Amino acid sequence: MVVPASGAARRAADLEGAVFAYNDGESLSGLHCVRGWLSAAGRGASYFRKAVATGGHRRSIDALLRGEADTAAIDMNVMRRLRRDEPEVAARLRVLEDVTLGPHTAQPFAASTRLPAAVRADVRRALLSLHEQPAGSAGAAALDALHAARFAPGEDGLYDGVRALMKAAAGVALRD
């Protein structure tokens, strides 16, 4: 959870009655993890005075900085990029350390079954070997942009935690 650095909020308890900015209704890191956190903490949908959909992590950050929202859940990769690429903007934000919303298993790469099996296999091999590309290559740059060291084969069990979170989150509907 992120708040304006100039604001009074220092911990989770300070967020009660706040305006919460979220990405969209399908965002794991920007919405559902907060709903799961509220559920696990025994806080209901009325914890936030209002929830406002912004359309993206950066738009949620902008809403915070314009004073249109008091808090937002920002994906850690977005925060890493912000700290790297726009440190002056990142310095205007504070991460509440007593709110743990993740990490969660990353969303998988998926390919349509309409693609020929050979093409899917080629793409899979390329992704799984991307970390073997030399420094300075397009492959290395792609991993760097994703803040990833490598891709790994996925298995369904990796998403059990996300499924449990979604089940808990289903019980908390935020007010718009």
Salt bridges, closest charged atoms under 4 A:
ASP62 OD1 - ARG58 NE 3.02
GLU68 OE1 - ARG66 NH2 2.88
ASP85 OD1 - ARG84 NE 2.84
GLU86 OE2 - ARG58 NH1 2.56
ASP122 OD1 - ARG125 NH2 2.44
GLU132 OE2 - HIS131 NE2 3.93
ASP144 OD2 - ARG84 NH1 3.67
ASP156 OD2 - ARG163 NH2 2.65
ASP160 OD1 - ARG163 NH2 3.28
